[in-house]
């Protein structure tokens, strides 16, 4: 699996955050899956 890239917005410009090991990767995955529609405008079918 490729690394998940995270960004912050500075005055409308996306700036990539430094890569870090996310110790709670499963939690992050579940959080994103539960909020797919809000985050990406996608429905889980």
Secondary structure, 3 states (H helix, E strand, C coil): CCCCCCEEEECCEEEECCCCCCCCHHHHHHHHHHCHHHHHCCCCC
